[in-house]
Amino acid sequence: MADKDLQPSEALAGVFAALGDVTRLKLIAVLAAGGAFSITHLTANTEVSRQAVTKHLHTLAEAGVVRDVKVGRERLWQIEPERIDEARRSLEAIGQAWERALGRLKAFAEST
């Protein structure tokens, strides 16, 4: 990606904001490792309440990072990989732009 491809968007900002919480990052890690899970599964062996997990999942869903699917009487939550991939590509582009800037700085410093 070239610098011109770095197109910040409201949606992408929402992804990074949603991922800016340790509890939500832990939920993403669990969902990424195992598929679709219920609130019961996501709260098992944690000190986080079902209500808090539900609130965090809704924040992630608003950012487009997860979605819920109703299976019978239960809701299962799963990752939305497209939005995560978009965020990863954005970070890679920023990293590449940073590397180019450091290269230019190094070349300038060495030339003086």
DSSP file (Angstrom, degrees, kcal/mol; ACC not computed):
  #  RESIDUE AA STRUCTURE BP1 BP2  ACC     N-H-->O    O-->H-N    N-H-->O    O-->H-N    TCO  KAPPA ALPHA  PHI   PSI    X-CA   Y-CA   Z-CA
    1    1 A M              0   0    0      0, 0.0     2,-0.2     0, 0.0    95,-0.0   0.000 360.0 360.0 360.0 134.2    0.0    0.0    0.0
    2    2 A A    >   -     0   0    0      1,-0.1     3,-2.1    94,-0.0     4,-0.3  -0.481 360.0-100.1 -88.4 166.2    1.3    3.4   -0.8
    3    3 A D  G >  S+     0   0    0      1,-0.3     3,-1.8     2,-0.2    -1,-0.1   0.858 123.5  60.6 -54.2 -36.6    0.8    6.5    1.4
    4    4 A K  G 3  S+     0   0    0      1,-0.3    -1,-0.3     3,-0.0     0, 0.0   0.716  95.8  63.0 -65.7 -18.5   -2.1    7.6   -0.8
    5    5 A D  G <  S+     0   0    0     -3,-2.1     2,-1.6     1,-0.1    -1,-0.3   0.537  73.7 102.0 -82.7  -6.8   -3.9    4.3    0.1
    6    6 A L    <   +     0   0    0     -3,-1.8    -1,-0.1    -4,-0.3    -3,-0.0  -0.623  48.4 167.1 -78.8  92.1   -4.0    5.3    3.8
    7    7 A Q        -     0   0    0     -2,-1.6    -1,-0.1     2,-0.0    -3,-0.0  -0.804  23.0-153.4-112.2  88.9   -7.6    6.3    3.9
    8    8 A P        -     0   0    0      0, 0.0     2,-0.3     0, 0.0     3,-0.1  -0.317  19.2-174.6 -58.9 143.5   -8.8    6.7    7.5
    9    9 A S     >  -     0   0    0      1,-0.1     4,-2.5     0, 0.0     5,-0.2  -0.933  39.6-114.5-137.2 161.5  -12.5    6.2    7.8
   10   10 A E  H  > S+     0   0    0     -2,-0.3     4,-2.2     1,-0.2     5,-0.1   0.900 117.8  52.9 -60.0 -40.9  -15.1    6.5   10.6
   11   11 A A  H  > S+     0   0    0      1,-0.2     4,-1.6     2,-0.2    -1,-0.2   0.922 110.3  45.8 -63.2 -44.3  -15.6    2.7   10.4
   12   12 A L  H  > S+     0   0    0      1,-0.2     4,-2.2     2,-0.2    -1,-0.2   0.888 111.0  52.7 -67.8 -38.6  -11.9    2.0   10.8
   13   13 A A  H  X S+     0   0    0     -4,-2.5     4,-2.4     1,-0.2    -1,-0.2   0.888 107.5  53.5 -61.7 -38.0  -11.6    4.5   13.6
   14   14 A G  H  X S+     0   0    0     -4,-2.2     4,-2.5     2,-0.2    -1,-0.2   0.861 105.9  52.9 -64.2 -36.3  -14.5    2.7   15.3
   15   15 A V  H  X S+     0   0    0     -4,-1.6     4,-2.2     2,-0.2    -2,-0.2   0.955 111.4  44.8 -63.0 -50.3  -12.7   -0.7   15.0
   16   16 A F  H  < S+     0   0    0     -4,-2.2     4,-0.4     1,-0.2    -2,-0.2   0.877 113.6  50.6 -64.5 -36.9   -9.6    0.7   16.7
   17   17 A A  H >< S+     0   0    0     -4,-2.4     3,-1.0     1,-0.2    -1,-0.2   0.924 111.0  48.7 -64.9 -43.3  -11.7    2.4   19.4
   18   18 A A  H 3< S+     0   0    0     -4,-2.5     3,-0.4     1,-0.3    -2,-0.2   0.859 111.3  49.8 -64.9 -34.9  -13.6   -0.9   20.0
   19   19 A L  T 3< S+     0   0    0     -4,-2.2    -1,-0.3     1,-0.2    -2,-0.2   0.508  87.2  90.5 -81.2  -3.4  -10.4   -2.8   20.3
   20   20 A G  S <  S+     0   0    0     -3,-1.0     2,-0.4    -4,-0.4    -1,-0.2   0.047  71.6  81.2 -83.7  28.4   -8.9   -0.3   22.7
   21   21 A D  S  > S-     0   0    0     -3,-0.4     4,-2.4     1,-0.1     5,-0.2  -1.000  73.6-139.4-135.1 133.4  -10.2   -2.2   25.7
   22   22 A V  H  > S+     0   0    0     -2,-0.4     4,-2.1     1,-0.2     5,-0.2   0.859 103.4  52.1 -63.4 -37.2   -8.5   -5.2   27.3
   23   23 A T  H  > S+     0   0    0      2,-0.2     4,-2.1     1,-0.2    -1,-0.2   0.922 111.4  47.0 -65.6 -42.1  -11.8   -7.0   28.0
   24   24 A R  H  > S+     0   0    0      2,-0.2     4,-2.4     1,-0.2    -2,-0.2   0.883 110.3  52.9 -67.2 -37.0  -12.8   -6.6   24.3
   25   25 A L  H  X S+     0   0    0     -4,-2.4     4,-2.3     2,-0.2    -1,-0.2   0.896 108.7  50.5 -63.3 -38.9   -9.4   -7.7   23.1
   26   26 A K  H  X S+     0   0    0     -4,-2.1     4,-2.2     2,-0.2    -2,-0.2   0.903 109.6  50.4 -64.9 -40.5   -9.7  -10.9   25.3
   27   27 A L  H  X S+     0   0    0     -4,-2.1     4,-2.7     1,-0.2     5,-0.2   0.915 110.0  50.3 -62.5 -42.3  -13.1  -11.6   23.8
   28   28 A I  H  X S+     0   0    0     -4,-2.4     4,-2.9     1,-0.2     5,-0.2   0.910 109.1  51.9 -61.2 -42.9  -11.7  -11.2   20.3
   29   29 A A  H  X S+     0   0    0     -4,-2.3     4,-1.6     2,-0.2    -2,-0.2   0.912 111.4  46.5 -61.7 -43.1   -8.9  -13.6   21.1
   30   30 A V  H  X S+     0   0    0     -4,-2.2     4,-1.4     2,-0.2    -2,-0.2   0.940 115.6  45.3 -64.2 -46.9  -11.3  -16.2   22.4
   31   31 A L  H  X S+     0   0    0     -4,-2.7     4,-2.1     1,-0.2    48,-0.3   0.886 112.3  51.3 -65.5 -38.4  -13.6  -15.8   19.4
   32   32 A A  H  < S+     0   0    0     -4,-2.9    -1,-0.2     1,-0.2    -2,-0.2   0.834 112.5  47.0 -67.3 -31.6  -10.7  -15.8   16.9
   33   33 A A  H  < S+     0   0    0     -4,-1.6    -1,-0.2    -5,-0.2    -2,-0.2   0.738 127.7  17.9 -82.1 -23.2   -9.3  -19.0   18.4
   34   34 A G  H  < S-     0   0    0     -4,-1.4     2,-0.4     1,-0.3    -2,-0.2   0.581  90.9-122.2-133.9  -6.5  -12.5  -21.0   18.5
   35   35 A G     <  +     0   0    0     -4,-2.1     2,-0.4    -5,-0.2    -1,-0.3  -0.842  69.2   4.0 106.0-137.9  -15.4  -19.9   16.4
   36   36 A A        +     0   0    0     -2,-0.4     2,-0.3    42,-0.1    42,-0.2  -0.779  66.1 177.3 -98.2 133.0  -18.9  -18.9   17.6
   37   37 A F  B     -A   77   0A   0     40,-2.2    40,-3.4    -2,-0.4     2,-0.1  -0.951  24.8-122.7-135.7 153.5  -19.6  -18.9   21.3
   38   38 A S     >  -     0   0    0     -2,-0.3     4,-2.4    38,-0.2     5,-0.2  -0.404  35.1-106.7 -83.5 166.4  -22.5  -18.1   23.7
   39   39 A I  H  > S+     0   0    0     36,-0.5     4,-1.9     1,-0.2     5,-0.2   0.888 121.6  58.5 -58.7 -39.7  -22.4  -15.5   26.4
   40   40 A T  H  > S+     0   0    0      1,-0.2     4,-0.8     2,-0.2    -1,-0.2   0.930 109.2  42.9 -57.2 -47.1  -22.3  -18.4   28.9
   41   41 A H  H >4 S+     0   0    0      1,-0.2     3,-0.6     2,-0.2    -1,-0.2   0.911 112.8  52.9 -65.7 -41.8  -19.1  -19.8   27.3
   42   42 A L  H 3< S+     0   0    0     -4,-2.4    -1,-0.2     1,-0.2    -2,-0.2   0.752 113.0  43.6 -68.9 -23.5  -17.5  -16.3   27.0
   43   43 A T  H >< S+     0   0    0     -4,-1.9     3,-1.5    -3,-0.2    -1,-0.2   0.552  86.3 115.9 -97.1  -8.2  -18.1  -15.6   30.7
   44   44 A A  T << S+     0   0    0     -4,-0.8     3,-0.1    -3,-0.6     4,-0.1  -0.355  85.8   7.0 -62.9 138.6  -17.0  -19.0   32.0
   45   45 A N  T 3  S+     0   0    0      1,-0.2     2,-0.3    -2,-0.0    -1,-0.3   0.748 111.1 103.9  61.3  27.3  -13.8  -18.9   34.1
   46   46 A T  S <  S-     0   0    0     -3,-1.5    -1,-0.2     2,-0.2    -3,-0.0  -0.868  71.9-134.6-128.5 166.6  -13.8  -15.1   34.2
   47   47 A E  S    S+     0   0    0     -2,-0.3     2,-0.4    -3,-0.1    -3,-0.1   0.280  75.0 107.9 -99.8   8.4  -14.7  -12.5   36.7
   48   48 A V  S    S-     0   0    0     -5,-0.2    -2,-0.2     1,-0.1     2,-0.0  -0.733  71.4-122.9 -89.8 132.7  -16.6  -10.5   34.1
   49   49 A S     >  -     0   0    0     -2,-0.4     4,-2.5     1,-0.1     5,-0.2  -0.271  17.4-116.3 -72.1 159.2  -20.3  -10.5   34.4
   50   50 A R  H  > S+     0   0    0      1,-0.2     4,-2.7     2,-0.2     5,-0.2   0.894 117.7  54.4 -59.4 -40.1  -22.6  -11.6   31.6
   51   51 A Q  H  > S+     0   0    0      2,-0.2     4,-2.1     1,-0.2    -1,-0.2   0.910 109.2  46.8 -62.3 -42.6  -24.0   -8.1   31.5
   52   52 A A  H  > S+     0   0    0      2,-0.2     4,-2.4     1,-0.2    -2,-0.2   0.917 112.6  49.3 -66.6 -42.9  -20.6   -6.6   31.0
   53   53 A V  H  X S+     0   0    0     -4,-2.5     4,-2.8     1,-0.2    -2,-0.2   0.917 110.2  51.7 -62.4 -42.3  -19.6   -9.2   28.4
   54   54 A T  H  X S+     0   0    0     -4,-2.7     4,-2.2     1,-0.2    -1,-0.2   0.921 109.7  49.3 -59.8 -44.1  -22.9   -8.5   26.5
   55   55 A K  H  X S+     0   0    0     -4,-2.1     4,-1.9     1,-0.2    -2,-0.2   0.919 112.2  48.0 -61.8 -44.1  -22.2   -4.7   26.6
   56   56 A H  H  X S+     0   0    0     -4,-2.4     4,-2.4     1,-0.2    -2,-0.2   0.901 110.4  51.8 -63.9 -40.9  -18.6   -5.3   25.3
   57   57 A L  H  X S+     0   0    0     -4,-2.8     4,-2.5     1,-0.2    -1,-0.2   0.884 107.9  51.7 -64.2 -37.7  -19.9   -7.6   22.5
   58   58 A H  H  X S+     0   0    0     -4,-2.2     4,-2.4     2,-0.2    -1,-0.2   0.882 108.6  51.3 -66.5 -36.9  -22.5   -4.9   21.5
   59   59 A T  H  X S+     0   0    0     -4,-1.9     4,-1.3     2,-0.2    -2,-0.2   0.930 112.2  46.4 -62.6 -44.9  -19.6   -2.4   21.3
   60   60 A L  H  <>S+     0   0    0     -4,-2.4     5,-2.5     1,-0.2     6,-0.7   0.881 111.6  51.9 -64.8 -37.6  -17.6   -4.7   19.1
   61   61 A A  H ><5S+     0   0    0     -4,-2.5     3,-1.3     1,-0.2    -2,-0.2   0.898 105.1  54.7 -66.4 -40.2  -20.7   -5.4   16.9
   62   62 A E  H 3<5S+     0   0    0     -4,-2.4    -1,-0.2     1,-0.3    -2,-0.2   0.835 108.1  50.6 -60.9 -31.8  -21.3   -1.7   16.4
   63   63 A A  T 3<5S-     0   0    0     -4,-1.3    -1,-0.3    -5,-0.2    -2,-0.2   0.524 117.7-116.7 -82.5  -6.2  -17.8   -1.5   15.1
   64   64 A G  T < 5S+     0   0    0     -3,-1.3    19,-0.4    -4,-0.3    -3,-0.2   0.671  84.0 116.8  81.9  17.1  -18.4   -4.4   12.8
   65   65 A V  S   <S+     0   0    0     -5,-2.5    15,-3.2    -6,-0.1     2,-0.3   0.777  78.3  16.9 -90.5 -29.8  -15.9   -6.7   14.4
   66   66 A V  E     -B   79   0A   0     -6,-0.7     2,-0.3    13,-0.3    13,-0.2  -0.895  63.5-163.7-134.3 166.0  -18.3   -9.4   15.7
   67   67 A R  E     -B   78   0A   0     11,-2.4    11,-2.4    -2,-0.3     2,-0.4  -0.982  15.6-128.8-146.2 158.0  -21.8  -10.5   14.9
   68   68 A D  E     -B   77   0A   0     -2,-0.3     2,-0.4     9,-0.2     9,-0.2  -0.840  13.9-162.8-110.0 148.8  -24.4  -12.6   16.7
   69   69 A V  E     -B   76   0A   0      7,-2.8     7,-3.0    -2,-0.4     2,-0.6  -0.997  19.2-130.9-129.0 130.2  -26.3  -15.5   15.2
   70   70 A K  E     -B   75   0A   0     -2,-0.4     2,-0.5     5,-0.2     5,-0.2  -0.718  24.8-180.0 -85.7 124.5  -29.4  -16.8   16.7
   71   71 A V  E >   -B   74   0A   0      3,-3.4     3,-2.0    -2,-0.6     2,-0.3  -0.934  64.6 -52.0-124.1 104.3  -29.4  -20.6   17.0
   72   72 A G  T 3  S-     0   0    0     -2,-0.5    -2,-0.0     1,-0.3     0, 0.0  -0.526 121.5 -21.8  65.1-125.1  -32.5  -21.9   18.6
   73   73 A R  T 3  S+     0   0    0     -2,-0.3     2,-0.3    -3,-0.1    -1,-0.3   0.387 125.7  84.1 -94.3   2.7  -33.0  -19.9   21.9
   74   74 A E  E <   - B   0  71A   0     -3,-2.0    -3,-3.4   -36,-0.0     2,-0.5  -0.781  67.2-140.6-112.4 149.1  -29.3  -19.0   22.1
   75   75 A R  E     - B   0  70A   0     -2,-0.3   -36,-0.5    -5,-0.2     2,-0.4  -0.928  17.1-161.4-105.8 129.4  -27.2  -16.2   20.5
   76   76 A L  E     - B   0  69A   0     -7,-3.0    -7,-2.8    -2,-0.5     2,-0.4  -0.911   7.2-146.4-110.8 139.5  -23.8  -17.2   19.4
   77   77 A W  E     +AB  37  68A   0    -40,-3.4   -40,-2.2    -2,-0.4     2,-0.3  -0.834  21.5 171.5-107.4 141.4  -21.1  -14.6   18.8
   78   78 A Q  E     - B   0  67A   0    -11,-2.4   -11,-2.4    -2,-0.4   -42,-0.1  -0.970  34.3 -92.4-146.6 160.9  -18.4  -14.8   16.1
   79   79 A I  E     - B   0  66A   0     -2,-0.3   -13,-0.3   -48,-0.3     3,-0.1  -0.378  21.1-142.6 -70.2 146.7  -15.7  -12.7   14.5
   80   80 A E    >>  -     0   0    0    -15,-3.2     4,-1.2     1,-0.1     3,-0.8  -0.887  19.6-169.3-104.6  93.9  -16.3  -10.6   11.4
   81   81 A P  H 3> S+     0   0    0      0, 0.0     4,-2.8     0, 0.0     5,-0.2   0.756  74.1  67.4 -63.3 -26.9  -12.9  -11.2    9.7
   82   82 A E  H 3> S+     0   0    0      1,-0.2     4,-2.1     2,-0.2     5,-0.1   0.925 103.0  44.7 -60.4 -44.4  -13.3   -8.6    7.0
   83   83 A R  H <> S+     0   0    0     -3,-0.8     4,-2.0   -19,-0.4    -1,-0.2   0.889 113.5  50.3 -69.0 -38.0  -13.2   -5.7    9.4
   84   84 A I  H  X S+     0   0    0     -4,-1.2     4,-2.5     2,-0.2    -1,-0.2   0.909 110.7  50.1 -64.2 -41.9  -10.2   -7.2   11.3
   85   85 A D  H  X S+     0   0    0     -4,-2.8     4,-2.7     2,-0.2    -2,-0.2   0.886 108.0  53.3 -63.7 -38.4   -8.4   -7.7    8.0
   86   86 A E  H  X S+     0   0    0     -4,-2.1     4,-2.0    -5,-0.2    -1,-0.2   0.918 110.5  46.8 -61.9 -43.3   -9.1   -4.1    7.0
   87   87 A A  H  X S+     0   0    0     -4,-2.0     4,-2.3     2,-0.2    -2,-0.2   0.907 112.0  51.0 -65.3 -41.5   -7.6   -2.9   10.3
   88   88 A R  H  X S+     0   0    0     -4,-2.5     4,-2.4     1,-0.2    -2,-0.2   0.927 110.1  49.1 -61.7 -45.4   -4.6   -5.2    9.8
   89   89 A R  H  X S+     0   0    0     -4,-2.7     4,-2.4     1,-0.2    -1,-0.2   0.889 109.9  52.3 -62.1 -38.8   -4.0   -3.8    6.3
   90   90 A S  H  X S+     0   0    0     -4,-2.0     4,-2.3     2,-0.2    -1,-0.2   0.929 110.2  47.4 -62.6 -45.7   -4.2   -0.3    7.6
   91   91 A L  H  X S+     0   0    0     -4,-2.3     4,-2.5     1,-0.2    -2,-0.2   0.885 110.9  52.1 -64.5 -37.9   -1.6   -1.0   10.2
   92   92 A E  H  X S+     0   0    0     -4,-2.4     4,-2.5     2,-0.2    -1,-0.2   0.916 109.5  49.4 -62.9 -42.4    0.6   -2.6    7.7
   93   93 A A  H  X S+     0   0    0     -4,-2.4     4,-2.4     2,-0.2    -2,-0.2   0.906 111.4  49.0 -63.7 -41.5    0.4    0.4    5.4
   94   94 A I  H  X S+     0   0    0     -4,-2.3     4,-2.3     2,-0.2    -1,-0.2   0.915 111.1  50.7 -63.7 -41.8    1.2    2.7    8.3
   95   95 A G  H  X S+     0   0    0     -4,-2.5     4,-2.3     2,-0.2    -2,-0.2   0.902 110.7  48.4 -62.1 -42.0    4.2    0.5    9.2
   96   96 A Q  H  X S+     0   0    0     -4,-2.5     4,-2.2     2,-0.2    -2,-0.2   0.905 111.1  50.0 -65.6 -41.3    5.4    0.6    5.6
   97   97 A A  H  X S+     0   0    0     -4,-2.4     4,-2.3     1,-0.2    -2,-0.2   0.896 110.7  50.9 -62.7 -39.7    5.0    4.4    5.4
   98   98 A W  H  X S+     0   0    0     -4,-2.3     4,-2.6     2,-0.2    -2,-0.2   0.917 108.8  50.8 -63.7 -44.3    6.9    4.7    8.7
   99   99 A E  H  X S+     0   0    0     -4,-2.3     4,-2.2     1,-0.2    -2,-0.2   0.899 110.6  49.1 -61.6 -41.2    9.8    2.5    7.4
  100  100 A R  H  X S+     0   0    0     -4,-2.2     4,-2.3     2,-0.2    -1,-0.2   0.911 111.0  50.2 -64.5 -41.4   10.0    4.7    4.2
  101  101 A A  H  X S+     0   0    0     -4,-2.3     4,-2.3     1,-0.2    -2,-0.2   0.909 110.8  48.9 -64.2 -41.5   10.1    7.8    6.4
  102  102 A L  H  X S+     0   0    0     -4,-2.6     4,-2.6     2,-0.2    -1,-0.2   0.885 109.5  53.1 -64.9 -37.4   12.9    6.3    8.6
  103  103 A G  H  X S+     0   0    0     -4,-2.2     4,-2.5     2,-0.2    -2,-0.2   0.909 109.6  47.7 -62.5 -42.3   14.8    5.4    5.4
  104  104 A R  H  X S+     0   0    0     -4,-2.3     4,-2.4     2,-0.2    -2,-0.2   0.909 112.3  49.6 -65.2 -41.2   14.6    9.0    4.1
  105  105 A L  H  X S+     0   0    0     -4,-2.3     4,-2.7     2,-0.2    -2,-0.2   0.910 111.6  48.9 -63.0 -42.6   15.7   10.3    7.5
  106  106 A K  H  X S+     0   0    0     -4,-2.6     4,-2.4     2,-0.2    -2,-0.2   0.925 111.4  49.2 -63.0 -45.2   18.6    7.9    7.6
  107  107 A A  H  X S+     0   0    0     -4,-2.5     4,-1.4     1,-0.2    -2,-0.2   0.905 112.7  48.1 -61.4 -41.8   19.7    8.8    4.0
  108  108 A F  H  X S+     0   0    0     -4,-2.4     4,-1.0     2,-0.2     3,-0.3   0.935 112.0  48.8 -63.9 -46.3   19.5   12.5    4.9
  109  109 A A  H  < S+     0   0    0     -4,-2.7     3,-0.4     1,-0.2    -2,-0.2   0.881 112.5  48.4 -62.2 -38.7   21.5   12.1    8.1
  110  110 A E  H  < S+     0   0    0     -4,-2.4    -1,-0.2     1,-0.2    -2,-0.2   0.764 108.4  54.7 -73.5 -24.7   24.1   10.1    6.3
  111  111 A S  H  <        0   0    0     -4,-1.4    -1,-0.2    -3,-0.3    -2,-0.2   0.656 360.0 360.0 -84.0 -14.8   24.4   12.7    3.5
  112  112 A T     <        0   0    0     -4,-1.0    -1,-0.2    -3,-0.4    -2,-0.2   0.452 360.0 360.0 -98.7 360.0   25.1   15.6    5.9
